[in-house]
Amino acid sequence: MSIDYSEKIPNNVNLSTDKTLQRALERWQPNYLKWWVKMGPEGAQNDDVYLRTAVSADASGWANFGYVKMPEYRWGIFLAAPEEGRKINFGEHKGEPAWQEVPGEHRANLRRIVVTQGDTEPASVEQQRYLGQTCPSLYDLRNLFQVNVEEGRHLWAMVYLLHRYFGRDGREEAEALLERHSGDANNPRILGAFNEETPDWLSFYMFTYFTDRDGKFQLCALAESGFDPLARTTRFMLTEEAHHMFVGESGVARVIQRTCEVMRNHQIDDLAQLRALGVIDLETIQRYLNFHYSVTLDLFGADQSSNAATFYSTGLKGRFEETKIQDDHVLKNDTYKILDVVDGMLVEKEVPALVSLNERLRHEFIADSLRGVGRWNKVIERIGIPFRLHLPHKVFHRRIGAFAGVRISPDGRIISAAEWEANVRNWLPTDEDRAFVASLMGRVVEPGKFANWIAPPAVGIKGQPIDFAYVRFN
């Protein structure tokens, strides 16, 4: 299969002159396209979608808009501009020149990092493959597809690193990224949250708000890496990740707005009455928030992690905004406060900073998540509804680390099995909640029309009107 490298695969990695990389991608690309057709958006492969495509890494080239069929999307390979004289800013190699090739002693750990990140990208596409069949509008359908193709491009970014820098092992790992599937009992995705279903659009908005926000912080930490190709790759990926979080935050805000408008217009707050009017009550939104937030917190890993310490000390993965932190960036003598369970109580204790890096990154995520919840609450406040959403305690409903299996209420109390069973229906989505939300998921594809349970956006995409034909069906 011959590929026009400047047209089919826009890139700034000199792909046209790298014969070894060309051969590797020529073998991988057909399998990727087969995966996309089989596991990508169901029933939408022939539709024309108004998508943004990156054709270069500069400001004028990373966001070109136009209609394209998704299997014909130009998945490119881009690295952010190099930083002249870049140094490693942390760990035992602090002050040394950033690596342009993989250091042999760190090869296995670097490959593990790239594979784990790469595995999340196709996983989310698989989780969302049926959502287009229940879209609330063409605007939202297009946003779903934009997220999907960009997750596909992020997979290409990681596969480039595997093919370019890891030889036969990298090529085998790249193939395995297409062989694992979200929720597959025999060959699941690596991280638990990426084996959860995304069965409805409220779940999708929560996923893109919370789980893509985890992606932001993981990418920011990798953008500090002493391995310069990884750092530059993830810095460019962050330009696209912002849109995914926007889809989530604005989507949830529009669900909230519509519910609050119905509450105000009909002067009701009764759950049964609201559901009868076809909107999602705020209590159910809170339960979805609790679930997706807690599942996402687990993606950061155990509160104390020797792997995280190793990745940092060896210069492979830094902290969020590493260079802005006022310390020695080595951390051998530093401590950090974390929570633990002692005698049935949550207690704060100091542990070595190096083993608590996951928890520190989790704290950055929590602070960032709070800001969006505050904006959701402003929507509720403007409409005059006496209800506020909130993030549950960070150890609520955790499945890994010191809190796995510990029953903790959303306000941070360790509770008995009896109290958990008596209240869990108020804290996490029930089967009835999910069935109700699913019942609202009727497909709306007339330009300018929106499902009853969600408000229209304030503006369209790239200056287009709200009633623009964002997807043209064939």
Protein Blocks (a to p, Z undefined) as FASTA:
>chain_A
ZZdfklmmgcfehmmmmmklmmmmmmmmmmmmmmmmmmmcehilmpccdddddfbfbfkl
mmccddddfklpccddddddddehiacfedjkgoiacdfbdcfklmmmmmmmmmmmmmmm
mmmmmmmmmmmmmccbfklmmmmmmmmmmmmmmmmmmmmmmmmmnojmlmmmmmmmmmpc
ghiaklccfblklmcccfbfklmmmmmmmmmmmmmmmmmmmmmpmblklmmmmmmmmmmm
mmmmmmmmmmmmmmmmmmmmmmmmnopabfklmmmnopacfklmmmmmmmmmmmmmmmno
pfbdfklmmmmmnopaccehkllpccehnommgccdddddeehiacdddddfklmmmmmm
mmmmmmmmmmmmmmmmmmmmmnopacddddddfkgoiaehjlgoiacdfkopacdfklmm
mmmmmmpccfklmmmmmmmmccdfbghiacfkbccdfbdcehiafklcfbacZZ
